[in-house]
Amino acid sequence: MATWQVVFHVVPRGSVPPPPKRLAPAELDATDWWAGAAFPADYARRLAAMAPLVRSSSADLQTWGAADGNRIDVVSVGGRVSRVMVRVDVRRLDSKFGAALIDLMRVADAALVRNDGLVLERTIAAYSGALRGSNAWKYASDPIAFLAAEQLRDDDDS
């Protein structure tokens, strides 16, 4: 993940507490979120409309979009969707990408959960607020100030 990307997990809405609750960040990567729910059968078509399909090194991973831009990863187990992660490039916000993502959340009856565990409502306002409240946004807005603040935090931890 690039410093200017915000990572979201796409999880079935019934699996998460209602906003503004949080999930444990460690749980996000470790859970087979779609084991008990069906991801939309036409997801590949929907994701292809959001970003171009990219060749993957694994049969269990499908990727749409650039590694350093807007990107969607779908991890499958035995041909069934297991986890879905979205990376949003805050350097070049794309309103069509955001709108398509929110539409996918509604079709999939899913929630977006930011990598720090913040559970979002399925609205553009919640999505844009999560972007603006992220470290990636702080970095993209002022990289020097962000890196200086990170250095201060690292010095305080020593």
C-alpha positions, -999 to 999 in steps of 0.1 A, spaced: 0 0 0 12 35 -9 12 62 17 -14 82 -3 -39 53 -4 -67 47 20 -75 10 24 -110 -2 29 -124 -37 34 -157 -46 19 -176 -68 44 -212 -80 46 -233 -55 65 -247 -81 88 -211 -89 100 -203 -55 114 -217 -34 142 -236 -3 130 -216 29 125 -199 46 142 -186 14 157 -152 0 150 -137 -34 142 -103 -45 154 -78 -39 126 -62 -73 131 -96 -89 125 -100 -72 91 -72 -92 74 -78 -124 93 -115 -129 86 -131 -148 57 -159 -121 55 -179 -136 27 -180 -172 41 -216 -168 51 -228 -143 25 -228 -142 -13 -209 -115 -31 -227 -103 -62 -223 -128 -91 -216 -100 -115 -189 -84 -94 -162 -88 -121 -183 -68 -146 -190 -41 -120 -153 -38 -109 -142 -37 -146 -163 -6 -150 -144 10 -121 -108 1 -130 -90 -21 -156 -84 -58 -147 -47 -64 -140 -28 -97 -143 -23 -114 -109 4 -136 -97 -21 -159 -80 -52 -177 -92 -69 -168 -59 -64 -130 -64 -81 -108 -89 -70 -72 -91 -85 -42 -108 -65 -9 -110 -30 2 -105 -9 -7 -75 -3 30 -66 -37 43 -76 -73 32 -71 -73 -5 -68 -97 -34 -59 -84 -68 -48 -107 -98 -46 -93 -129 -27 -111 -162 -34 -109 -195 -17 -120 -225 -37 -136 -202 -63 -157 -184 -37 -151 -147 -28 -135 -146 6 -122 -110 11 -125 -77 -9 -101 -48 -3 -102 -14 -19 -74 11 -21 -83 47 -28 -57 71 -41 -64 105 -24 -39 123 -46 -63 121 -75 -98 116 -62 -122 101 -87 -158 108 -81 -170 81 -105 -149 55 -87 -163 66 -53 -199 66 -66 -194 31 -82 -180 19 -49 -209 31 -29 -233 15 -55 -214 -18 -51 -219 -16 -13 -256 -12 -18 -259 -41 -44 -237 -64 -22 -255 -54 10 -220 -46 23 -202 -20 45 -169 -3 40 -145 -6 69 -114 16 68 -82 -2 76 -81 13 111 -115 -4 118 -139 26 112 -172 13 99 -188 36 74 -224 42 63 -229 36 26 -230 73 17 -207 96 -3 -206 119 28 -193 91 50 -169 79 23 -154 113 17 -152 120 54 -133 88 59 -109 98 32 -104 133 46 -98 119 81 -71 94 70 -34 96 73 -32 92 35 -51 125 32 -28 142 56 2 129 37 -11 139 3 -21 174 16 13 182 31 39 154 29 66 174 47 44 182 77 31 146 78 66 131 77 78 156 104 49 146 126 56 109 121 93 115 130 81 133 162 59 103 171 88 79 164 111 100 187 84 100 214 81 62 212 119 57 217 
